[in-house]
Amino acid sequence: MTHADFLATRTQRFIAKFIDNLIVSFLAMVTVFSLSVIIPYEAFVQNISLVFMMALSSVLYALFADSLFFGGQSLGKRLIGIKVILESTKGSVYLRFGTNFVRQITALIPFISLIDAIFIIDSRKQRLGDRLAKTVVVRSNIVIHDT
């Protein structure tokens, strides 16, 4: 097997990201609905801090999901069967918040996110964020050993 055989496909990565975006959207909707039931509409609209908390929770999930869950997998990656690992050691990114911040910040900045997505076209299948953080996304059912 070559190194490329271990990498997650672009389709797997897209579907995992789509699932994660659905989760973020669902959490935001549940938060808004819950708060609108608890807090009168006028108070909800006037209290910008609630809206800020909702947005912040979505951004935090997007930035740190791979470092918080399932040994280096967001919920979407877990369902699709892929995970993020460090390129040098092949170790997990679980609880590596700095690494995950670097990986994901490029996807959250509007113009940079377009450039970030273009990078995945090459044979290494790494986004700009992956390259900056020195990570790769691999299929989680394969154990990788250095040779």
N, C-alpha and C positions, 0 to 999 in steps of 0.2 A: 504494500500500500504506500502511496505517496502522501506527502503532506496535504495536498489538495483533497485527498479522499476523506480526511478528517473534518474539513471545513463544512459549516452549515451552508446550505444553498441560499441563494438570494431569495428564492421563494419562501423558504422556511423563515428567514429573517423578516421578510415583509409581513407574513401572516402573524408571526409572534408580535411584531410591533403593532399591527392592526388590533390584535387581541388586547394588548396593553393599553392602546388608545381607547378601546371600548370600555375597559375597566376604569380608566381615569374619567371618562365621560359619565359612566354609571355612578361612580362615587360622587362626582360633582352634582349630578341630578338628585341623588339621594340626600346629599347635604342640603341642597336648596329646598327640596320638598320638606325635609324634616324641620328645617329652620322656619319655613313658611307656615307650618302647622303650629309650631311652638310660639313664634313671634308674630305679632300683628304685621300686616303688609307694610304699613306706613313706617313702623319702626325698623323693619327689615331693609327697606329701601334707603332709609336715612342712615343706617348703620353700615358704613362702608367697610368696617373692620371684618364683618361677617363675609362679605364678598371677597375681601383680601385673604381671609383664612381658607376659603374654598379654593381660590386660585393657587395659593401657596401649597395646599395639600396635593393638588394635581402636579405642580412643578416638582415637589419633593419626591413623589412617586416616580415621575419621569427621570429624575436625576439619580435616584438611589435604589430603585427596585432591584437591580442586579446584585447590589451589595447587602440587601436585607433578607432576601428569601431563598430558600431551597439551595443553599450552598453556591450561590452565584447565578441564580436564574430568576428573572422576573416571572410573574404568573404566566404570561404569554409564552416565554421561552420554555417554561416547564411543560406546558401543554403540548408544544410542538416538538419537544425533545432536543433542544439545543441549549448551550450554555456559553458563558463568557469565561475565558481563561487568560492568564498572563502569557504573553508570547515567549518570554524568556524561560520561565520556570514551569510552565504548563499548570501552575497552581490556580486555585479558585480566586475569584474577585470578591468572595463573601467577606463582608465587613471591611473592605478596602474602599472607603468612602471617597478618598481623594482620586483614586483611579477611576471610579465610576463617575465622579463629577467631571473629570476631563473627558471621558468617553461621551457623555451625554450633553454637555453644555453646547457643543457644536450643533447638535440637532435642535436646540431650542432657540438659537439666534436666527432670526428670519433669513437673511441673505446667505449666511454661512451654512444654514441647513441644506440649501440647494447644492452648494459645493460639496458638502458632506455626503450627500446622497450619490453624487456623481462618482465619488471615489470607489464605491462598491462594485463598479463595473469591471475593474481590473481582476487579474487572476487570483490575487490574494484575498479578494472579497472582503476587504477592510474599508470601513468608512473612514473619513478623516479623523473622527473621534477615536476610533480603534487604533489608528496609527499614532496619534499623539499620546494615547494612554498605553501603547505597546500591548494591546490585547488582540485576541482573535475569538471568533464565535465558531464553536465546533459542535458536532453532533454529540449529545450527552451520553449515548450508549457505547461510546468508544473510549478506551483508555489509551492515552498517548504517553509514550515513553521516549526519552531522548535516546538517540543511537550514537 
